[in-house]
């Protein structure tokens, strides 16, 4: 019998692993507990808005090499939209100032020396704190390494790190922040162009991947939840799905691309992160907001990032644990009062939807980071994938896809 690699979970990490294994000529079977793929990165039809929305707003950057390669393999790069340059629009709700950060295309950060291109009320020498953070992160928090105050922090560092780490920056891992900065701002503007799935996450990242796997001989099973793994001789021997079980051959392997709590239950003795951070997304059905840029950073508001889609405005609030108990309509009205100001729209609340993910990502503090396990496990034929594993990156789309690539490399 041909060697088979079973991928458990069809989130982006599992899809990434399955694609790379299939591309390498391996026999691959994907087992997904749910009715659809995508995990925390998916689209669905919302009845309150009567339109398709994403469960969360996700942005990749042009320098996210694994995500770009993933989209290229499945022929979906054309689903991503963004500006032609690394330009970022911001508004400060405390002062009503608006500006555009223009990073340019080159490797050298000439934009730091231009008042018209850098953050307002900052000086070129202020940006030395970024070098300090990148060069000496250690196992410290961001607040241990750089001052978390001032115009540069409030108008660039905090919005950037809060969005990517999903953790309040002063308590967040300096090592993760440093890696992020090295792969983005320090790598030059050409790596920082923001790309958004304008037609939805599923149309860009999920549906084409499932279709590609089927077209290339991989098997994808939905509603197939793994209940238990049986082990023998230092290897996984049986996959127990409850109604059926699958014995593993001597050369078969398993890529476990599931949430950390489930991985910890399936693999005895595995230590996994147990602290999480929430994300809140608030969507509004709006027909007359075509004048807005695709993405706007918001300073000194509950709103952190405002996204403009055809017929819809959507707000993302990271590290949103404090908002989980707020009544839904109260949160929608609070956010709309800010969005209406930014977009210069009427105060009347339009049709809305609130989507809150209590366990959106693992915490990005040094203590939790130390618990992120490697791809290899104590069992020779079991490998981990997921944005929560030790990828060296914050828990993002890039981290998830890169973890799948690594698991595939080892499993193959």
N, C-alpha and C positions, 0 to 999 in steps of 0.2 A: 504494500500500500504506500502511496506517495506521502511524503512528509507533509503534515498539515500544521498551520499556525492559526490558533484560535485567538481572535481579538475580542475581548469582552468590553463592550461599550462603544457606542457610535457617536460620541462627542467629537470635537475636532481632534483631540489626541488620538482616539481610536481610529478615526477616518484617516488621519495622517499616517499612522502605522500601517493600516491595511493597504493604503495606496502604495507606499514604498515597498512593502513586501510583495504585493502583486506585480509591481513594476519590475522587481527583481526575479520574477518567475516563480514565486512560491505559491502553493495552494493555500488560500486564505478563506476562513469562515468568520464572519462578524456576528456576534450575538448581542442584540440590544434589547434591554428590558422593556423599553417604552415602545410606543406605536410609531415614533418617528425618530430620525437621527438629529444630531445637532447639539444635544445636551443643553448647556446654558447659552448657546449661540444659535438661535432659531427664530423663525417668523411664525406668526399665526394670525388667523382672522379674528379681529376683536369686534364683538357684537355692539358694544357701546359706541364705538366710532364707525362701525360698518366699513372697516377697511383693514388691510393687512398691516400689522406692525411687528416690530422686533421685541423680544422680551427684554432687550437692553440695547443701548447704543454702543457700538464698538467701532473704533477707528484703528486702522493699521497705518504704518508709515512706509514710504517708498523704500526705506532701508531695512525693513523687516524681511530679511532674506528668505527665511523659511516660509513665511506666509505668502510671499510673492511667488516662490517656487511652487507651492501647493496650488495656488490659483492658476499658475501657468500650466501645470500638469493636467488639470481638469478643464482647461480652456475657459476659465471664468474671470480672467483679469479684466476683461471688458465690462464687467458688472460693477467695477469700482470707479468712483468719480472723485475728483479732487482738483484743486487749483494747479496751474502749470508750474508754480513755484512754491517754495516753503514759506507761505504767507499765512499768518494767523491773526484773526480779528479778535479784539478784546473790547470790553466795556466795563467801566468801574461805576457801580450803582451808587457809591458814596459821593462821587464827584461829578458823575455824568460824563466823564471823559471817555472818548473812544479813540482807539489807535490800532495800527496794524504792525505787527512784528514781522520784519522781512529778513529772513536768514540768508537769502541769496543761494547760489548754487555751489560756490567754491568751498574748498576745505578750510581755508583760513577764514576766521570769523570777522570779516571786514565790517559786518553790520554792527558790531559792538562799538565801533568808533564813529558811527553816524547817529546823530540825534533823531533824524527822521526815520531810522530803521529799528532802533533799539527801544527798550521800554522807557516811556516818559519818566522824567525825574530821576533817571539813573545816570551814572558816569561810567566811562569805560573801565576804570579800575575796580568798580563794584563787582564786575564779573569774574574777578580772581577767585571768588568763593567757589565758583563752579570747578575750577582747577583743583582747589583744596579738597573738595568733596570727591573728585575723581581719583586723586592721587593717594589719599590717605583715609580710605573709608574704615578699614579694620572691621571688627565685630562690634561696631558702635551704632548709635542712632544718628540720624541726620542732625538732630539738635546738639549732639555731642561734638559734631565736626564743624558746623557752620552756624552763624547767628540766624535765627528764624524770625527776622523782623526786617523792616525797611521796605522801600519801594520795589526793589528787585525781587525780594522774597515774596511779597504779597502779590505782585503782578506777573510773575513768571515762574519762579521756583515752586511755590506752593500749588498753583493750579496744575502745573505739569506733573509734579510728584503725586498729588492727591488723585489725579485721574488715572495714573499708571500703576501706582502702588495700592490704591484703594485703602489708604491708611493715612492718618494725620501725620504729616511729614516729620514734626519734631520727634515723634516716637518711632518712626519707621526705620528700617534697616538702611544704614548708609551704604553698605555693600551693594544692595539692590539698586539704590538710587545711582550709585557710581556706574554700575554696568549699563543702566538705562542711558545715562548721559554720554557714556563712551560710544554707544551704538547709535546715538541720534545727533545731538547738537555737536559733540566733538568730532563726529565723522563728516560734518559738512552739511550744508543745506540740501544737497541733492538726496540725502537719506531721510529728510524730515518732511517731505511733502505728504500731507494727510490724505488718506484715501478712505472713502465711505461707501458702503453698499447701499446705493440709492434706492434700489428695488427690493431691498430686504436681505437679511443675512442668509436666509435659506436659499435664495436664488443665486447667491454668490458662493457661499462656502459649503452648503450642505447638499442640496439637490444634485448639482453637477458632480459632486464627489460620489454620491451613491450611484448615480448613473454610470460614472466612469468605472467604478468597481464591478458593476454588473456586466458592462460591456467587455471587461477584460478578464472575466472568468471567476471573479470572487463571488462568494455567497454571502448575502446579508439577510439575517433573520431577525425580524422584529417580534416583540412580545415574548422574548426568550431570555428570561432572567436567571442568572447563575445564582443558585442557592448555596452551594458548598463546593469546595475543592477537597479532593482526597489525595493524600500524599503517600509515597512509598519510595524508600531508598534515596531520599534527598531530592525527589522530583515530584511534580504534580502528576497524578496517575489517572484521575477521573474528574470530569466536569459534571456536577450534579445540578440539573435544571429543574428538579422536582418531578415533573411529569415524565422526564426522560433523562438519561445520562449518557455521557460520551467518554468511553475509555480512550486514553491517550497512548499513542504508540511510543516506542523508545526514542524516536527522533522528533516527535511532535513538541510544540512549544505553545506558550500562552502569553499574550500581551494583555495585562490587566489595566484597562483604561477606564477606571471607575472613580467616583469620589473617594476622598481619603478615609472617611468613616467606614465605607463599604470595603475598601481594600484592607483596612485594619481588622475587619471581621472575617474576611476570607483567608487572610494569611496570618496564622498564629505567630505571635511575638513581634509583629511588625509595628513599629512606633510611627505614628502619623500625626500631622498637625491637627489640633482640636480647637483652635481659636479662629474665628471667622469675622469678616466685615461685610456689612450690608451695602447694597446699592439701590437707590430709588430712581425710577424713571417716570416722568409725567408727560403724557401725550395729549395734544390738543388738535382737534380737527379745525383747520383754518384754511380758507381758500385764497386769501389775499395777502400772502406774505412772500411773494416771489422776489421782493427787493432785498431779502436778507441773504447774507453769505451762507454757505452750506454749514459752517460751524463757527460759533462765536464763544470765546471764553468770557466768563462773567466773574468779576471780582467784587467782594463785599456784598454777596447776596446768598440766599438759600440756593438759587440756581447757580450751577457751576459751569455747565456747558449747554449751549442751545444749538440744536440741529434743525435745519430747515429741509424738509422733504416735500415732494409734491402733495399739496393738500393737507400737510401736517407739520406742526412744530413739536419738537420733542426735547425734553430737558433731562439731563443726567446729573444725579447728586451722588457722589462717592462718599465712602465712610459714613453712611447714612443711618447708623444704628439708632441715633436719637430720634429719627423720624418714623421708626417702625410702628410706634403706638399712636401717632397722630391720626385723627380721623381722615379718611381718604379725601372727602370733599374739602376739608380745611386745608390739607396739603395742596390740593389742586388750586384752590383760590389763592393761597399764599404765593405759589409759584407763578400763577397767571398774572398776578399784580406786577411781578417783575418782568415777565415776558412781554406784557402789553407795553410797558415803558420802553423796553429795548426795541421792540418791533414797531412802536408807535401805532398800536392797534387799540380799539375800543376796550373799555374796562370790563364789559359784560363777559362773563365766563362762557366760552364756547364748549361744545361737547368735549369731554375729557376722559382720560383713563389713567389710573395710577398702577404701576407694576413695581412691586417691591420684592427684592431677593434678599432674604435675611442672611443666607450663607453664600453670598455671591462669590467671594474669594476667601482664601485663607488670609489670616493677618500677615502683614508684611513687616513685622518687628523682628529684631535679632533673635529673640527666644524661639519664636515660631519657625523662623528660617532654619534654625539649627535642627529642627525636627523633620525637615523635608528629606525624604529618603532618596537614595540613588535609584537608577534604573534597574540594576541587578538586585536580586533578592536572595534569600537564603536557599531558595530552590533553583536548581540549575536550569530548569526550562520555564521559569516564570519571570516576566519582566514587567516593570511598572511604566505607565505613561499617564500624563496629566499635568496641567499647569501648576499643580501643587507639589510636584516632585522637584528634586534638586536640579533645576535647569540653569540656575544662576541668574534667572530673569524674574521680574515680578510676575504674578499670575495673570497673564494676558493671552490673547490669541497667539501671539508669536511664541510664547512659552509652551502653550499646549501643542502647537504643531511641531515645534522643535523636539518636544519630549517624545512625540510619536515617531519622529525620524530616528531618534536615538534608540528607542525600543526596537524598532524594525531592524536597525543595523545589528544589534546584539542578538535578536531572535533569529536572524537569518544566518 
